[in-house]
């Protein structure tokens, strides 16, 4: 199977139920690419609806034989994602370069 270049999806700002459809659309932009990087560097807040969409994206990448990595240098955000269980299913790194390197390993 040919290795595909990871698609980078950048989320910005605060994400809650009001922006759920925007988050869903952004994550679905990965299409059938099994290598997905979600850049949360400029995200200030997420609620459970955003976390649910991240879980869906993780499952979609896995079903395609790939994986999803998250760029999240914000310690508070990483803590929220960890409590929600996202860190058990997706690698969380501090930089986009680290995320890209995770796909080479």
C-alpha positions in Angstrom: 0.0 0.0 0.0 1.3 3.4 -0.9 2.0 5.8 2.0 0.1 9.0 1.6 1.2 12.4 2.8 -0.7 13.4 5.9 -3.4 16.0 5.5 -3.2 18.8 8.0 -6.5 20.2 9.3 -6.2 23.4 11.4 -8.8 24.4 13.9 -8.8 27.9 15.3 -10.6 29.6 18.2 -13.2 28.2 20.5 -15.2 25.1 19.6 -18.5 24.1 21.2 -21.9 22.9 20.1 -22.4 26.1 18.1 -19.4 25.4 15.9 -19.9 21.6 15.7 -20.9 21.6 12.0 -17.8 23.6 11.2 -15.6 21.1 13.0 -17.4 18.2 11.4 -16.9 19.7 7.9 -13.2 20.5 8.6 -12.5 16.9 9.8 -14.4 15.4 7.0 -12.1 17.3 4.6 -9.6 14.5 5.2 -11.8 12.3 3.0 -10.2 8.9 2.4 -6.8 10.0 3.5 -5.7 7.6 6.3 -3.0 10.0 7.6 -4.5 12.9 9.4 -2.9 15.7 11.5 -5.3 18.0 13.4 -3.5 21.2 14.4 -5.0 22.6 17.6 -2.3 25.1 18.2 -4.7 28.1 17.8 -7.6 26.5 19.7 -8.6 28.1 23.0 -11.4 25.9 24.0 -13.2 22.6 23.1 -16.3 21.0 24.6 -17.6 17.5 24.4 -19.0 17.9 21.0 -15.6 18.7 19.5 -14.1 15.8 21.4 -16.7 13.5 20.0 -15.9 14.7 16.5 -12.2 14.1 17.1 -13.1 10.5 18.2 -15.0 10.1 14.9 -12.0 11.3 12.9 -9.7 8.9 14.8 -12.0 6.0 14.1 -12.3 7.0 10.4 -8.5 7.2 10.0 -8.2 3.8 11.8 -10.8 2.2 9.5 -8.7 3.4 6.6 -5.6 1.7 8.0 -4.1 4.9 9.2 -3.9 7.1 12.2 -4.6 10.6 13.5 -2.1 12.8 15.3 -2.9 16.0 17.2 -0.8 19.1 17.6 -1.6 20.6 20.9 1.0 22.6 22.8 -1.5 24.0 25.2 -1.2 22.1 28.5 -4.8 22.8 29.5 -6.1 21.5 26.2 -3.9 18.4 26.4 -5.3 17.8 29.9 -8.9 18.0 28.7 -8.1 15.6 25.8 -6.4 13.2 28.2 -9.3 13.1 30.6 -11.6 12.5 27.7 -9.5 9.5 26.6 -8.3 11.0 23.3 -4.6 10.4 24.2 -5.2 6.7 24.4 -6.2 6.6 20.7 -4.2 9.5 19.1 -0.7 10.8 19.5 -0.5 14.3 20.8 2.6 16.4 20.1 3.7 20.0 20.5 4.6 20.9 16.9 3.5 20.2 13.4 7.0 18.9 12.6 6.7 16.3 15.4 3.3 15.2 14.0 4.7 14.8 10.5 7.6 12.8 11.9 5.1 10.5 13.7 3.9 9.3 10.3 7.4 8.4 9.2 8.0 6.1 12.2 
